[in-house]
Amino acid sequence: MRLSLRRRTALLLFLGAISLLSIGHTAVTGPPLRIGHYSSANGLAGFVLDRLGTPIKLRLDGSEEIWALTVEPAPFEAVSLKRDDGLYAMRIDARGNITLFTGASTSVRVIRDQDAQPLAITTANKAKAEETAATLGKELTRLSGGTVEIALVAKALAPDSAEWSAMADAVAIVGTSLKEVLADSLGREAVAKKVKRILIRDSGQVAIKLSGQMLVVEIAADKPIIGRPSSGLLSSTIGKLL
């Protein structure tokens, strides 16, 4: 059976549209399986999960902090994603279903509800990092009732080095942690008495210690996110040091 020119044209357009839809479907269901925004059914919990590379990254809604997660095997071919403070963030079963841990003994199932951009820290140079540190020092001084100075030491970094972004990110994480500590009256009293200076130093390793009245936070500026402690690790460590 021979088709008219009009019908052949319509058929070709239809097949072309089907082909484009197939190509679009392939593009949408590839990478989005490894990155996206997820929410609980009640809408009370939400986060971006970035599994495009190592480390796996997580950012909770309403927070600027990016968490680095490590993978641990779990029963029934599942995997658990663990934070640097030892707490589990979530579990992914063999079918890809995700359970978010919202407390020591509470959890909630989540679903992917929209696309998301890859997670990355904010860019900064030396001047911007030092400005951020000075602003945080004034804020912590006000909140603690004492005097808190923040100093940055990264002797190997040029003023315009991209690694100052990691230094600025570490400042923000220190701020998140100490504001949490200062929200408690006992924590506020301890900080006012025992912390007069905070030193964030690029030493090529991750460490937290108290030297006299100086809180020293060591980072590896060449390793964004994994090269500095999370706010959770900082808070738990500071609690022990103070």
C-alpha positions as CSV (number, residue, x, y, z in Angstrom):
1,M,0.0,0.0,0.0
2,R,1.5,3.3,-1.1
3,L,1.0,6.3,1.2
4,S,0.4,9.8,0.0
5,L,3.1,12.4,0.4
6,R,1.0,14.1,3.2
7,R,0.7,10.8,5.1
8,R,4.4,9.9,4.7
9,T,5.3,13.3,6.0
10,A,3.0,12.9,9.0
11,L,4.4,9.4,9.7
12,L,8.0,10.6,9.6
13,L,7.2,13.5,11.9
14,F,5.6,11.1,14.4
15,L,8.5,8.7,14.3
16,G,10.9,11.6,14.8
17,A,8.9,12.8,17.8
18,I,9.0,9.3,19.3
19,S,12.8,9.2,18.8
20,L,13.3,12.5,20.5
21,L,11.2,11.4,23.4
22,S,13.3,8.3,23.8
23,I,16.5,10.3,23.7
24,G,15.2,12.7,26.2
25,H,14.0,9.9,28.5
26,T,17.5,8.4,28.4
27,A,19.1,11.7,29.3
28,V,16.7,12.3,32.2
29,T,16.9,8.8,33.8
30,G,20.7,8.5,33.8
31,P,22.5,11.1,36.0
32,P,19.3,12.0,37.9
33,L,19.5,8.6,39.6
34,R,22.8,9.8,41.1
35,I,21.8,13.3,42.1
36,G,18.6,15.0,43.1
37,H,16.5,16.5,45.8
38,Y,14.6,14.2,48.2
39,S,11.7,14.7,50.6
40,S,9.8,12.7,53.1
41,A,6.1,12.0,52.4
42,N,5.0,14.6,55.0
43,G,7.4,17.2,53.6
44,L,9.1,17.9,56.9
45,A,12.5,16.5,55.8
46,G,14.3,17.3,52.6
47,F,17.9,17.3,51.2
48,V,20.1,17.2,48.2
49,L,22.0,13.9,47.7
50,D,25.0,14.1,45.3
51,R,26.3,10.6,44.3
52,L,28.2,11.8,41.2
53,G,31.6,11.2,42.7
54,T,33.6,10.6,45.8
55,P,32.9,11.6,48.5
56,I,29.1,11.3,48.4
57,K,27.7,14.6,49.4
58,L,24.6,15.6,51.4
59,R,23.1,19.0,52.1
60,L,20.0,19.3,54.3
61,D,17.3,21.9,53.4
62,G,17.8,25.2,55.2
63,S,21.5,24.6,55.7
64,E,24.6,25.6,53.7
65,E,26.8,22.9,55.1
66,I,27.8,20.0,52.8
67,W,28.4,16.7,54.6
68,A,30.8,14.1,53.2
69,L,29.5,10.6,53.6
70,T,31.3,7.3,53.5
71,V,29.7,4.0,52.3
72,E,29.4,1.0,54.6
73,P,27.9,-2.4,53.6
74,A,24.6,-3.2,55.3
75,P,22.4,-6.4,55.5
76,F,20.4,-7.6,52.5
77,E,22.7,-5.9,49.9
78,A,21.9,-2.5,51.3
79,V,24.5,0.3,52.0
80,S,24.7,2.8,54.9
81,L,26.0,6.3,54.4
82,K,28.0,7.5,57.5
83,R,29.0,11.0,58.6
84,D,32.5,11.8,59.9
85,D,31.2,12.1,63.5
86,G,30.2,8.4,63.4
87,L,26.5,8.8,63.0
88,Y,24.6,7.2,60.1
89,A,22.8,9.6,57.7
90,M,20.8,7.2,55.7
91,R,20.5,3.7,54.3
92,I,19.9,2.7,50.6
93,D,18.4,-0.7,50.0
94,A,19.1,-3.0,47.0
95,R,16.2,-1.5,45.1
96,G,17.4,2.1,45.6
97,N,14.9,3.0,48.3
98,I,16.3,5.6,50.7
99,T,15.7,5.8,54.5
100,L,16.8,9.0,56.2
101,F,17.9,8.7,59.8
102,T,16.4,11.7,61.7
103,G,17.5,10.8,65.2
104,A,19.2,8.1,67.3
105,S,16.3,5.7,66.8
106,T,14.0,7.5,64.3
107,S,14.0,7.3,60.5
108,V,11.8,8.2,57.5
109,R,11.5,7.0,53.9
110,V,12.2,9.6,51.3
111,I,11.6,9.9,47.5
112,R,13.2,11.9,44.8
113,D,11.0,14.9,44.0
114,Q,13.1,17.2,41.8
115,D,16.4,17.7,40.1
116,A,19.4,19.3,41.8
117,Q,22.7,20.8,40.9
118,P,26.0,19.2,42.0
119,L,27.0,20.3,45.5
120,A,30.1,22.5,45.9
121,I,31.4,24.9,48.4
122,T,31.2,28.7,47.8
123,T,34.3,30.1,46.1
124,A,36.4,32.6,48.1
125,N,39.9,34.2,48.0
126,K,42.0,35.2,51.0
127,A,40.3,38.6,51.5
128,K,36.8,37.0,51.5
129,A,37.9,34.2,53.9
130,E,39.4,36.8,56.4
131,E,36.3,39.0,56.1
132,T,34.1,36.0,56.9
133,A,36.3,35.1,59.9
134,A,36.2,38.7,61.3
135,T,32.4,38.8,61.0
136,L,32.0,35.5,62.8
137,G,34.4,36.5,65.5
138,K,32.2,39.6,66.3
139,E,29.1,37.4,66.3
140,L,30.6,34.8,68.6
141,T,31.9,37.5,70.9
142,R,28.4,38.9,71.2
143,L,26.8,35.5,71.8
144,S,29.3,34.2,74.3
145,G,29.7,37.4,76.4
146,G,33.4,37.0,76.1
147,T,36.0,37.9,73.5
148,V,36.5,35.5,70.6
149,E,39.0,36.2,67.9
150,I,39.3,34.1,64.8
151,A,42.6,33.7,62.9
152,L,43.4,32.0,59.6
153,V,46.8,30.5,58.9
154,A,47.6,29.1,55.4
155,K,51.2,30.1,54.6
156,A,51.4,28.0,51.5
157,L,48.4,29.6,49.8
158,A,48.6,32.6,47.5
159,P,46.0,35.3,48.1
160,D,44.0,34.3,45.1
161,S,44.3,30.6,45.5
162,A,41.1,28.6,45.0
163,E,42.0,26.7,48.2
164,W,40.9,29.7,50.3
165,S,37.4,28.5,49.5
166,A,38.1,25.6,51.8
167,M,39.4,27.9,54.5
168,A,36.2,30.1,54.2
169,D,34.1,26.9,54.3
170,A,35.8,25.8,57.5
171,V,35.0,29.2,59.0
172,A,31.3,28.7,58.3
173,I,31.4,25.2,59.7
174,V,33.1,26.4,62.9
175,G,30.4,29.1,63.1
176,T,27.6,26.5,62.8
177,S,29.1,24.3,65.5
178,L,29.9,27.1,68.0
179,K,26.5,28.7,67.7
180,E,25.0,25.3,68.6
181,V,27.2,25.1,71.6
182,L,26.5,28.7,72.7
183,A,22.7,28.0,72.5
184,D,23.1,26.0,75.7
185,S,23.8,28.0,78.9
186,L,26.5,25.6,80.1
187,G,28.1,25.7,76.7
188,R,28.0,29.5,76.6
189,E,29.7,29.6,80.0
190,A,32.4,27.1,79.0
191,V,33.2,29.0,75.8
192,A,33.4,32.4,77.6
193,K,35.8,31.0,80.1
194,K,38.0,28.7,78.0
195,V,38.0,30.0,74.4
196,K,39.5,33.4,73.6
197,R,40.9,32.6,70.2
198,I,40.0,30.2,67.3
199,L,42.8,29.3,64.9
200,I,41.9,27.6,61.6
201,R,45.1,26.3,60.1
202,D,45.9,24.6,56.8
203,S,48.1,21.8,58.0
204,G,47.2,19.1,55.5
205,Q,45.2,17.1,58.1
206,V,42.0,17.2,60.0
207,A,42.3,17.7,63.7
208,I,40.6,19.6,66.6
209,K,42.4,20.5,69.8
210,L,42.4,23.0,72.7
211,S,45.7,24.7,73.4
212,G,45.4,26.9,76.4
213,Q,42.5,29.2,75.6
214,M,42.8,28.7,71.9
215,L,40.7,26.3,69.9
216,V,42.8,24.9,67.0
217,V,41.0,23.5,64.0
218,E,43.3,22.0,61.4
219,I,42.2,21.3,57.9
220,A,43.6,20.2,54.5
221,A,42.7,23.1,52.2
222,D,43.4,21.1,49.1
223,K,40.6,18.7,49.9
224,P,37.2,20.6,49.9
225,I,34.6,19.1,52.3
226,I,36.5,16.0,53.3
227,G,39.5,18.1,54.4
228,R,37.7,19.8,57.3
229,P,35.6,18.5,60.2
230,S,31.8,18.7,59.9
231,S,29.8,20.8,62.4
232,G,28.7,17.5,64.0
233,L,32.3,16.3,64.6
234,L,33.3,19.8,65.9
235,S,30.4,20.0,68.3
236,S,31.0,16.6,69.8
237,T,34.7,17.2,70.1
238,I,34.3,20.7,71.6
239,G,31.9,19.3,74.1
240,K,34.6,16.9,75.3
241,L,37.4,19.5,75.2
242,L,35.4,22.0,77.2
